[in-house]
Amino acid sequence: MPPPVLAHTALLAELARLIPGVDMDQLAFADRLATTEPEAAGVLAAFLTRVRPESRCPGP
């Protein structure tokens, strides 16, 4: 698969994992990022794999 497709898939998978039930229309930016900057999208997806919900700062 071409790098933009792989990056887009990885990014969508990680965003969906972090935000269960998200409307895919809200993630349209991921397609633009993966198309224009596939390397950056891949790096972002890799970063997000290390983010766990319990590691986030508590809200107000």
Predicted model as a PDB file, atoms N, CA, C, CB and O in Angstrom, pLDDT in the B-factor column:
MODEL        1                                                                  
ATOM      1  N   MET A   1       0.848  -1.179   0.000  1.00 78.00           N  
ATOM      2  CA  MET A   1       0.000   0.000   0.000  1.00 78.00           C  
ATOM      3  C   MET A   1       0.894   1.243   0.000  1.00 78.00           C  
ATOM      4  CB  MET A   1      -0.965  -0.003   1.229  1.00 78.00           C  
ATOM      5  O   MET A   1       1.983   1.230   0.574  1.00 78.00           O  
ATOM      6  N   PRO A   2       0.437   2.299  -0.636  1.00 80.00           N  
ATOM      7  CA  PRO A   2       1.219   3.534  -0.662  1.00 80.00           C  
ATOM      8  C   PRO A   2       1.280   4.176   0.732  1.00 80.00           C  
ATOM      9  CB  PRO A   2       0.616   4.525  -1.680  1.00 80.00           C  
ATOM     10  O   PRO A   2       0.357   4.012   1.531  1.00 80.00           O  
ATOM     11  N   PRO A   3       2.365   4.904   1.024  1.00 77.00           N  
ATOM     12  CA  PRO A   3       2.523   5.530   2.344  1.00 77.00           C  
ATOM     13  C   PRO A   3       1.335   6.372   2.801  1.00 77.00           C  
ATOM     14  CB  PRO A   3       3.737   6.386   2.336  1.00 77.00           C  
ATOM     15  O   PRO A   3       0.977   6.283   3.975  1.00 77.00           O  
ATOM     16  N   PRO A   4       0.692   7.194   1.942  1.00 81.00           N  
ATOM     17  CA  PRO A   4      -0.452   7.959   2.448  1.00 81.00           C  
ATOM     18  C   PRO A   4      -1.589   7.070   2.948  1.00 81.00           C  
ATOM     19  CB  PRO A   4      -0.972   8.876   1.366  1.00 81.00           C  
ATOM     20  O   PRO A   4      -2.251   7.410   3.928  1.00 81.00           O  
ATOM     21  N   VAL A   5      -1.821   5.948   2.294  1.00 87.00           N  
ATOM     22  CA  VAL A   5      -2.900   5.046   2.714  1.00 87.00           C  
ATOM     23  C   VAL A   5      -2.555   4.388   4.046  1.00 87.00           C  
ATOM     24  CB  VAL A   5      -3.161   3.968   1.638  1.00 87.00           C  
ATOM     25  O   VAL A   5      -3.400   4.299   4.937  1.00 87.00           O  
ATOM     26  N   LEU A   6      -1.327   3.934   4.179  1.00 87.00           N  
ATOM     27  CA  LEU A   6      -0.892   3.328   5.446  1.00 87.00           C  
ATOM     28  C   LEU A   6      -0.946   4.334   6.589  1.00 87.00           C  
ATOM     29  CB  LEU A   6       0.529   2.770   5.311  1.00 87.00           C  
ATOM     30  O   LEU A   6      -1.414   4.017   7.682  1.00 87.00           O  
ATOM     31  N   ALA A   7      -0.465   5.546   6.329  1.00 85.00           N  
ATOM     32  CA  ALA A   7      -0.477   6.585   7.368  1.00 85.00           C  
ATOM     33  C   ALA A   7      -1.906   6.940   7.758  1.00 85.00           C  
ATOM     34  CB  ALA A   7       0.267   7.846   6.885  1.00 85.00           C  
ATOM     35  O   ALA A   7      -2.204   7.112   8.940  1.00 85.00           O  
ATOM     36  N   HIS A   8      -2.784   7.048   6.776  1.00 87.00           N  
ATOM     37  CA  HIS A   8      -4.184   7.395   7.049  1.00 87.00           C  
ATOM     38  C   HIS A   8      -4.839   6.306   7.885  1.00 87.00           C  
ATOM     39  CB  HIS A   8      -4.967   7.604   5.730  1.00 87.00           C  
ATOM     40  O   HIS A   8      -5.549   6.603   8.846  1.00 87.00           O  
ATOM     41  N   THR A   9      -4.610   5.064   7.531  1.00 89.00           N  
ATOM     42  CA  THR A   9      -5.184   3.937   8.267  1.00 89.00           C  
ATOM     43  C   THR A   9      -4.687   3.902   9.709  1.00 89.00           C  
ATOM     44  CB  THR A   9      -4.847   2.620   7.566  1.00 89.00           C  
ATOM     45  O   THR A   9      -5.471   3.728  10.642  1.00 89.00           O  
ATOM     46  N   ALA A  10      -3.383   4.068   9.880  1.00 89.00           N  
ATOM     47  CA  ALA A  10      -2.812   4.038  11.234  1.00 89.00           C  
ATOM     48  C   ALA A  10      -3.340   5.192  12.078  1.00 89.00           C  
ATOM     49  CB  ALA A  10      -1.276   4.095  11.171  1.00 89.00           C  
ATOM     50  O   ALA A  10      -3.669   5.016  13.251  1.00 89.00           O  
ATOM     51  N   LEU A  11      -3.417   6.369  11.473  1.00 89.00           N  
ATOM     52  CA  LEU A  11      -3.891   7.537  12.213  1.00 89.00           C  
ATOM     53  C   LEU A  11      -5.357   7.379  12.603  1.00 89.00           C  
ATOM     54  CB  LEU A  11      -3.701   8.811  11.381  1.00 89.00           C  
ATOM     55  O   LEU A  11      -5.727   7.665  13.742  1.00 89.00           O  
ATOM     56  N   LEU A  12      -6.189   6.929  11.677  1.00 90.00           N  
ATOM     57  CA  LEU A  12      -7.601   6.715  12.002  1.00 90.00           C  
ATOM     58  C   LEU A  12      -7.775   5.663  13.095  1.00 90.00           C  
ATOM     59  CB  LEU A  12      -8.370   6.295  10.752  1.00 90.00           C  
ATOM     60  O   LEU A  12      -8.609   5.821  13.987  1.00 90.00           O  
ATOM     61  N   ALA A  13      -6.996   4.604  13.025  1.00 89.00           N  
ATOM     62  CA  ALA A  13      -7.101   3.544  14.037  1.00 89.00           C  
ATOM     63  C   ALA A  13      -6.767   4.073  15.428  1.00 89.00           C  
ATOM     64  CB  ALA A  13      -6.170   2.372  13.685  1.00 89.00           C  
ATOM     65  O   ALA A  13      -7.458   3.764  16.398  1.00 89.00           O  
ATOM     66  N   GLU A  14      -5.716   4.863  15.518  1.00 88.00           N  
ATOM     67  CA  GLU A  14      -5.324   5.386  16.829  1.00 88.00           C  
ATOM     68  C   GLU A  14      -6.309   6.427  17.344  1.00 88.00           C  
ATOM     69  CB  GLU A  14      -3.931   5.990  16.757  1.00 88.00           C  
ATOM     70  O   GLU A  14      -6.621   6.443  18.535  1.00 88.00           O  
ATOM     71  N   LEU A  15      -6.800   7.293  16.471  1.00 89.00           N  
ATOM     72  CA  LEU A  15      -7.783   8.284  16.901  1.00 89.00           C  
ATOM     73  C   LEU A  15      -9.074   7.600  17.349  1.00 89.00           C  
ATOM     74  CB  LEU A  15      -8.074   9.284  15.764  1.00 89.00           C  
ATOM     75  O   LEU A  15      -9.683   8.011  18.337  1.00 89.00           O  
ATOM     76  N   ALA A  16      -9.491   6.570  16.634  1.00 87.00           N  
ATOM     77  CA  ALA A  16     -10.704   5.834  17.018  1.00 87.00           C  
ATOM     78  C   ALA A  16     -10.507   5.115  18.349  1.00 87.00           C  
ATOM     79  CB  ALA A  16     -11.089   4.820  15.923  1.00 87.00           C  
ATOM     80  O   ALA A  16     -11.447   4.994  19.135  1.00 87.00           O  
ATOM     81  N   ARG A  17      -9.300   4.641  18.604  1.00 87.00           N  
ATOM     82  CA  ARG A  17      -9.010   3.978  19.884  1.00 87.00           C  
ATOM     83  C   ARG A  17      -9.073   4.991  21.027  1.00 87.00           C  
ATOM     84  CB  ARG A  17      -7.614   3.294  19.846  1.00 87.00           C  
ATOM     85  O   ARG A  17      -9.594   4.690  22.101  1.00 87.00           O  
ATOM     86  N   LEU A  18      -8.547   6.181  20.793  1.00 86.00           N  
ATOM     87  CA  LEU A  18      -8.520   7.197  21.847  1.00 86.00           C  
ATOM     88  C   LEU A  18      -9.883   7.823  22.099  1.00 86.00           C  
ATOM     89  CB  LEU A  18      -7.532   8.276  21.492  1.00 86.00           C  
ATOM     90  O   LEU A  18     -10.193   8.234  23.217  1.00 86.00           O  
ATOM     91  N   ILE A  19     -10.697   7.892  21.046  1.00 86.00           N  
ATOM     92  CA  ILE A  19     -12.005   8.535  21.163  1.00 86.00           C  
ATOM     93  C   ILE A  19     -13.060   7.563  20.641  1.00 86.00           C  
ATOM     94  CB  ILE A  19     -12.048   9.896  20.374  1.00 86.00           C  
ATOM     95  O   ILE A  19     -13.534   7.709  19.514  1.00 86.00           O  
ATOM     96  N   PRO A  20     -13.429   6.576  21.449  1.00 86.00           N  
ATOM     97  CA  PRO A  20     -14.414   5.583  21.001  1.00 86.00           C  
ATOM     98  C   PRO A  20     -15.728   6.252  20.582  1.00 86.00           C  
ATOM     99  CB  PRO A  20     -14.679   4.556  22.118  1.00 86.00           C  
ATOM    100  O   PRO A  20     -16.189   7.194  21.226  1.00 86.00           O  
ATOM    101  N   GLY A  21     -16.311   5.758  19.513  1.00 88.00           N  
ATOM    102  CA  GLY A  21     -17.594   6.276  19.058  1.00 88.00           C  
ATOM    103  C   GLY A  21     -17.505   7.568  18.273  1.00 88.00           C  
ATOM    104  O   GLY A  21     -18.530   8.181  17.976  1.00 88.00           O  
ATOM    105  N   VAL A  22     -16.287   7.999  17.927  1.00 87.00           N  
ATOM    106  CA  VAL A  22     -16.141   9.245  17.176  1.00 87.00           C  
ATOM    107  C   VAL A  22     -16.783   9.096  15.804  1.00 87.00           C  
ATOM    108  CB  VAL A  22     -14.650   9.636  17.038  1.00 87.00           C  
ATOM    109  O   VAL A  22     -16.734   8.026  15.197  1.00 87.00           O  
ATOM    110  N   ASP A  23     -17.377  10.168  15.329  1.00 88.00           N  
ATOM    111  CA  ASP A  23     -17.968  10.197  13.990  1.00 88.00           C  
ATOM    112  C   ASP A  23     -16.828  10.377  12.993  1.00 88.00           C  
ATOM    113  CB  ASP A  23     -19.043  11.349  13.850  1.00 88.00           C  
ATOM    114  O   ASP A  23     -16.066  11.339  13.091  1.00 88.00           O  
ATOM    115  N   MET A  24     -16.707   9.475  12.049  1.00 83.00           N  
ATOM    116  CA  MET A  24     -15.586   9.519  11.106  1.00 83.00           C  
ATOM    117  C   MET A  24     -15.558  10.822  10.308  1.00 83.00           C  
ATOM    118  CB  MET A  24     -15.661   8.334  10.150  1.00 83.00           C  
ATOM    119  O   MET A  24     -14.499  11.218   9.822  1.00 83.00           O  
ATOM    120  N   ASP A  25     -16.708  11.499  10.164  1.00 87.00           N  
ATOM    121  CA  ASP A  25     -16.713  12.797   9.487  1.00 87.00           C  
ATOM    122  C   ASP A  25     -15.882  13.821  10.262  1.00 87.00           C  
ATOM    123  CB  ASP A  25     -18.155  13.306   9.316  1.00 87.00           C  
ATOM    124  O   ASP A  25     -15.345  14.762   9.677  1.00 87.00           O  
ATOM    125  N   GLN A  26     -15.780  13.637  11.563  1.00 88.00           N  
ATOM    126  CA  GLN A  26     -14.986  14.541  12.385  1.00 88.00           C  
ATOM    127  C   GLN A  26     -13.493  14.336  12.177  1.00 88.00           C  
ATOM    128  CB  GLN A  26     -15.331  14.354  13.847  1.00 88.00           C  
ATOM    129  O   GLN A  26     -12.691  15.172  12.594  1.00 88.00           O  
ATOM    130  N   LEU A  27     -13.112  13.242  11.541  1.00 87.00           N  
ATOM    131  CA  LEU A  27     -11.698  12.921  11.340  1.00 87.00           C  
ATOM    132  C   LEU A  27     -11.237  13.185   9.909  1.00 87.00           C  
ATOM    133  CB  LEU A  27     -11.443  11.472  11.697  1.00 87.00           C  
ATOM    134  O   LEU A  27     -10.230  12.628   9.471  1.00 87.00           O  
ATOM    135  N   ALA A  28     -11.962  14.024   9.182  1.00 87.00           N  
ATOM    136  CA  ALA A  28     -11.592  14.326   7.794  1.00 87.00           C  
ATOM    137  C   ALA A  28     -10.191  14.928   7.703  1.00 87.00           C  
ATOM    138  CB  ALA A  28     -12.610  15.287   7.171  1.00 87.00           C  
ATOM    139  O   ALA A  28      -9.508  14.767   6.692  1.00 87.00           O  
ATOM    140  N   PHE A  29      -9.768  15.612   8.749  1.00 88.00           N  
ATOM    141  CA  PHE A  29      -8.430  16.206   8.752  1.00 88.00           C  
ATOM    142  C   PHE A  29      -7.344  15.143   8.604  1.00 88.00           C  
ATOM    143  CB  PHE A  29      -8.207  17.002  10.039  1.00 88.00           C  
ATOM    144  O   PHE A  29      -6.275  15.420   8.061  1.00 88.00           O  
ATOM    145  N   ALA A  30      -7.613  13.924   9.086  1.00 87.00           N  
ATOM    146  CA  ALA A  30      -6.617  12.855   9.013  1.00 87.00           C  
ATOM    147  C   ALA A  30      -6.318  12.493   7.564  1.00 87.00           C  
ATOM    148  CB  ALA A  30      -7.100  11.615   9.778  1.00 87.00           C  
ATOM    149  O   ALA A  30      -5.177  12.179   7.225  1.00 87.00           O  
ATOM    150  N   ASP A  31      -7.333  12.535   6.711  1.00 84.00           N  
ATOM    151  CA  ASP A  31      -7.122  12.258   5.297  1.00 84.00           C  
ATOM    152  C   ASP A  31      -6.232  13.322   4.669  1.00 84.00           C  
ATOM    153  CB  ASP A  31      -8.462  12.181   4.559  1.00 84.00           C  
ATOM    154  O   ASP A  31      -5.311  13.001   3.918  1.00 84.00           O  
ATOM    155  N   ARG A  32      -6.502  14.574   4.971  1.00 87.00           N  
ATOM    156  CA  ARG A  32      -5.681  15.662   4.416  1.00 87.00           C  
ATOM    157  C   ARG A  32      -4.248  15.560   4.908  1.00 87.00           C  
ATOM    158  CB  ARG A  32      -6.269  17.034   4.791  1.00 87.00           C  
ATOM    159  O   ARG A  32      -3.311  15.743   4.130  1.00 87.00           O  
ATOM    160  N   LEU A  33      -4.066  15.272   6.182  1.00 86.00           N  
ATOM    161  CA  LEU A  33      -2.726  15.151   6.734  1.00 86.00           C  
ATOM    162  C   LEU A  33      -1.976  13.977   6.108  1.00 86.00           C  
ATOM    163  CB  LEU A  33      -2.793  14.987   8.249  1.00 86.00           C  
ATOM    164  O   LEU A  33      -0.811  14.110   5.734  1.00 86.00           O  
ATOM    165  N   ALA A  34      -2.633  12.845   5.997  1.00 84.00           N  
ATOM    166  CA  ALA A  34      -1.980  11.666   5.435  1.00 84.00           C  
ATOM    167  C   ALA A  34      -1.658  11.843   3.958  1.00 84.00           C  
ATOM    168  CB  ALA A  34      -2.857  10.443   5.627  1.00 84.00           C  
ATOM    169  O   ALA A  34      -0.675  11.288   3.467  1.00 84.00           O  
ATOM    170  N   THR A  35      -2.470  12.607   3.248  1.00 85.00           N  
ATOM    171  CA  THR A  35      -2.235  12.830   1.822  1.00 85.00           C  
ATOM    172  C   THR A  35      -1.093  13.811   1.593  1.00 85.00           C  
ATOM    173  CB  THR A  35      -3.505  13.346   1.150  1.00 85.00           C  
ATOM    174  O   THR A  35      -0.251  13.597   0.721  1.00 85.00           O  
ATOM    175  N   THR A  36      -1.066  14.878   2.372  1.00 88.00           N  
ATOM    176  CA  THR A  36      -0.047  15.914   2.154  1.00 88.00           C  
ATOM    177  C   THR A  36       1.239  15.651   2.909  1.00 88.00           C  
ATOM    178  CB  THR A  36      -0.585  17.256   2.554  1.00 88.00           C  
ATOM    179  O   THR A  36       2.319  16.009   2.440  1.00 88.00           O  
ATOM    180  N   GLU A  37       1.135  15.028   4.078  1.00 88.00           N  
ATOM    181  CA  GLU A  37       2.308  14.771   4.927  1.00 88.00           C  
ATOM    182  C   GLU A  37       2.248  13.352   5.496  1.00 88.00           C  
ATOM    183  CB  GLU A  37       2.390  15.810   6.079  1.00 88.00           C  
ATOM    184  O   GLU A  37       2.074  13.181   6.702  1.00 88.00           O  
ATOM    185  N   PRO A  38       2.392  12.333   4.640  1.00 87.00           N  
ATOM    186  CA  PRO A  38       2.248  10.964   5.150  1.00 87.00           C  
ATOM    187  C   PRO A  38       3.255  10.619   6.241  1.00 87.00           C  
ATOM    188  CB  PRO A  38       2.388   9.982   4.019  1.00 87.00           C  
ATOM    189  O   PRO A  38       2.929   9.870   7.162  1.00 87.00           O  
ATOM    190  N   GLU A  39       4.459  11.146   6.154  1.00 90.00           N  
ATOM    191  CA  GLU A  39       5.447  10.847   7.192  1.00 90.00           C  
ATOM    192  C   GLU A  39       5.018  11.443   8.529  1.00 90.00           C  
ATOM    193  CB  GLU A  39       6.833  11.385   6.791  1.00 90.00           C  
ATOM    194  O   GLU A  39       5.138  10.796   9.569  1.00 90.00           O  
ATOM    195  N   ALA A  40       4.520  12.670   8.498  1.00 90.00           N  
ATOM    196  CA  ALA A  40       4.050  13.312   9.729  1.00 90.00           C  
ATOM    197  C   ALA A  40       2.843  12.568  10.297  1.00 90.00           C  
ATOM    198  CB  ALA A  40       3.691  14.789   9.466  1.00 90.00           C  
ATOM    199  O   ALA A  40       2.728  12.414  11.513  1.00 90.00           O  
ATOM    200  N   ALA A  41       1.950  12.109   9.436  1.00 89.00           N  
ATOM    201  CA  ALA A  41       0.780  11.361   9.902  1.00 89.00           C  
ATOM    202  C   ALA A  41       1.219  10.051  10.556  1.00 89.00           C  
ATOM    203  CB  ALA A  41      -0.193  11.080   8.730  1.00 89.00           C  
ATOM    204  O   ALA A  41       0.656   9.637  11.569  1.00 89.00           O  
ATOM    205  N   GLY A  42       2.223   9.407   9.974  1.00 89.00           N  
ATOM    206  CA  GLY A  42       2.740   8.171  10.558  1.00 89.00           C  
ATOM    207  C   GLY A  42       3.387   8.402  11.909  1.00 89.00           C  
ATOM    208  O   GLY A  42       3.212   7.607  12.833  1.00 89.00           O  
ATOM    209  N   VAL A  43       4.134   9.490  12.023  1.00 91.00           N  
ATOM    210  CA  VAL A  43       4.775   9.826  13.298  1.00 91.00           C  
ATOM    211  C   VAL A  43       3.710  10.150  14.347  1.00 91.00           C  
ATOM    212  CB  VAL A  43       5.750  11.025  13.125  1.00 91.00           C  
ATOM    213  O   VAL A  43       3.826   9.740  15.502  1.00 91.00           O  
ATOM    214  N   LEU A  44       2.677  10.883  13.943  1.00 90.00           N  
ATOM    215  CA  LEU A  44       1.591  11.202  14.873  1.00 90.00           C  
ATOM    216  C   LEU A  44       0.877   9.925  15.323  1.00 90.00           C  
ATOM    217  CB  LEU A  44       0.584  12.177  14.218  1.00 90.00           C  
ATOM    218  O   LEU A  44       0.568   9.774  16.504  1.00 90.00           O  
ATOM    219  N   ALA A  45       0.618   9.020  14.403  1.00 89.00           N  
ATOM    220  CA  ALA A  45      -0.025   7.751  14.769  1.00 89.00           C  
ATOM    221  C   ALA A  45       0.842   6.972  15.754  1.00 89.00           C  
ATOM    222  CB  ALA A  45      -0.296   6.898  13.511  1.00 89.00           C  
ATOM    223  O   ALA A  45       0.330   6.407  16.720  1.00 89.00           O  
ATOM    224  N   ALA A  46       2.149   6.940  15.515  1.00 90.00           N  
ATOM    225  CA  ALA A  46       3.058   6.239  16.437  1.00 90.00           C  
ATOM    226  C   ALA A  46       3.041   6.898  17.812  1.00 90.00           C  
ATOM    227  CB  ALA A  46       4.500   6.221  15.874  1.00 90.00           C  
ATOM    228  O   ALA A  46       3.043   6.209  18.831  1.00 90.00           O  
ATOM    229  N   PHE A  47       3.025   8.217  17.845  1.00 91.00           N  
ATOM    230  CA  PHE A  47       2.958   8.940  19.116  1.00 91.00           C  
ATOM    231  C   PHE A  47       1.665   8.605  19.853  1.00 91.00           C  
ATOM    232  CB  PHE A  47       3.060  10.460  18.881  1.00 91.00           C  
ATOM    233  O   PHE A  47       1.677   8.357  21.058  1.00 91.00           O  
ATOM    234  N   LEU A  48       0.561   8.599  19.128  1.00 88.00           N  
ATOM    235  CA  LEU A  48      -0.729   8.334  19.758  1.00 88.00           C  
ATOM    236  C   LEU A  48      -0.833   6.912  20.306  1.00 88.00           C  
ATOM    237  CB  LEU A  48      -1.844   8.578  18.768  1.00 88.00           C  
ATOM    238  O   LEU A  48      -1.603   6.665  21.235  1.00 88.00           O  
ATOM    239  N   THR A  49      -0.067   5.974  19.744  1.00 88.00           N  
ATOM    240  CA  THR A  49      -0.097   4.616  20.286  1.00 88.00           C  
ATOM    241  C   THR A  49       0.457   4.572  21.707  1.00 88.00           C  
ATOM    242  CB  THR A  49       0.699   3.669  19.386  1.00 88.00           C  
ATOM    243  O   THR A  49       0.132   3.677  22.487  1.00 88.00           O  
ATOM    244  N   ARG A  50       1.295   5.551  22.026  1.00 87.00           N  
ATOM    245  CA  ARG A  50       1.879   5.589  23.373  1.00 87.00           C  
ATOM    246  C   ARG A  50       0.997   6.333  24.367  1.00 87.00           C  
ATOM    247  CB  ARG A  50       3.249   6.239  23.328  1.00 87.00           C  
ATOM    248  O   ARG A  50       1.243   6.274  25.572  1.00 87.00           O  
ATOM    249  N   VAL A  51      -0.020   7.028  23.885  1.00 78.00           N  
ATOM    250  CA  VAL A  51      -0.915   7.792  24.755  1.00 78.00           C  
ATOM    251  C   VAL A  51      -1.995   6.859  25.275  1.00 78.00           C  
ATOM    252  CB  VAL A  51      -1.543   9.006  24.001  1.00 78.00           C  
ATOM    253  O   VAL A  51      -2.682   6.194  24.499  1.00 78.00           O  
ATOM    254  N   ARG A  52      -2.136   6.817  26.548  1.00 64.00           N  
ATOM    255  CA  ARG A  52      -3.163   5.998  27.179  1.00 64.00           C  
ATOM    256  C   ARG A  52      -4.139   6.925  27.889  1.00 64.00           C  
ATOM    257  CB  ARG A  52      -2.538   4.965  28.173  1.00 64.00           C  
ATOM    258  O   ARG A  52      -3.718   7.926  28.469  1.00 64.00           O  
ATOM    259  N   PRO A  53      -5.427   6.617  27.859  1.00 60.00           N  
ATOM    260  CA  PRO A  53      -6.411   7.478  28.517  1.00 60.00           C  
ATOM    261  C   PRO A  53      -6.078   7.762  29.978  1.00 60.00           C  
ATOM    262  CB  PRO A  53      -7.774   6.848  28.431  1.00 60.00           C  
ATOM    263  O   PRO A  53      -6.315   8.872  30.454  1.00 60.00           O  
ATOM    264  N   GLU A  54      -5.535   6.787  30.695  1.00 58.00           N  
ATOM    265  CA  GLU A  54      -5.233   7.016  32.108  1.00 58.00           C  
ATOM    266  C   GLU A  54      -4.054   7.946  32.308  1.00 58.00           C  
ATOM    267  CB  GLU A  54      -4.961   5.707  32.797  1.00 58.00           C  
ATOM    268  O   GLU A  54      -3.828   8.413  33.425  1.00 58.00           O  
ATOM    269  N   SER A  55      -3.287   8.232  31.250  1.00 51.00           N  
ATOM    270  CA  SER A  55      -2.130   9.118  31.391  1.00 51.00           C  
ATOM    271  C   SER A  55      -2.493  10.572  31.135  1.00 51.00           C  
ATOM    272  CB  SER A  55      -1.025   8.692  30.440  1.00 51.00           C  
ATOM    273  O   SER A  55      -1.666  11.463  31.333  1.00 51.00           O  
ATOM    274  N   ARG A  56      -3.718  10.820  30.699  1.00 52.00           N  
ATOM    275  CA  ARG A  56      -4.127  12.192  30.437  1.00 52.00           C  
ATOM    276  C   ARG A  56      -4.335  12.945  31.751  1.00 52.00           C  
ATOM    277  CB  ARG A  56      -5.413  12.219  29.590  1.00 52.00           C  
ATOM    278  O   ARG A  56      -4.662  12.356  32.782  1.00 52.00           O  
ATOM    279  N   CYS A  57      -4.136  14.259  31.684  1.00 52.00           N  
ATOM    280  CA  CYS A  57      -4.357  15.096  32.855  1.00 52.00           C  
ATOM    281  C   CYS A  57      -5.853  15.185  33.136  1.00 52.00           C  
ATOM    282  CB  CYS A  57      -3.750  16.508  32.649  1.00 52.00           C  
ATOM    283  O   CYS A  57      -6.654  15.251  32.203  1.00 52.00           O  
ATOM    284  N   PRO A  58      -6.229  15.186  34.388  1.00 51.00           N  
ATOM    285  CA  PRO A  58      -7.658  15.309  34.713  1.00 51.00           C  
ATOM    286  C   PRO A  58      -8.189  16.683  34.324  1.00 51.00           C  
ATOM    287  CB  PRO A  58      -7.895  15.060  36.214  1.00 51.00           C  
ATOM    288  O   PRO A  58      -7.465  17.677  34.367  1.00 51.00           O  
ATOM    289  N   GLY A  59      -9.430  16.722  33.956  1.00 50.00           N  
ATOM    290  CA  GLY A  59     -10.068  17.983  33.566  1.00 50.00           C  
ATOM    291  C   GLY A  59     -10.390  18.832  34.782  1.00 50.00           C  
ATOM    292  O   GLY A  59     -10.151  18.427  35.919  1.00 50.00           O  
ATOM    293  N   PRO A  60     -10.936  20.015  34.529  1.00 50.00           N  
ATOM    294  CA  PRO A  60     -11.266  20.922  35.643  1.00 50.00           C  
ATOM    295  C   PRO A  60     -12.335  20.412  36.564  1.00 50.00           C  
ATOM    296  CB  PRO A  60     -11.693  22.230  35.115  1.00 50.00           C  
ATOM    297  O   PRO A  60     -12.692  21.087  37.530  1.00 50.00           O  
TER     298      PRO A  60                                                      
ENDMDL                                                                          
END                                                                             
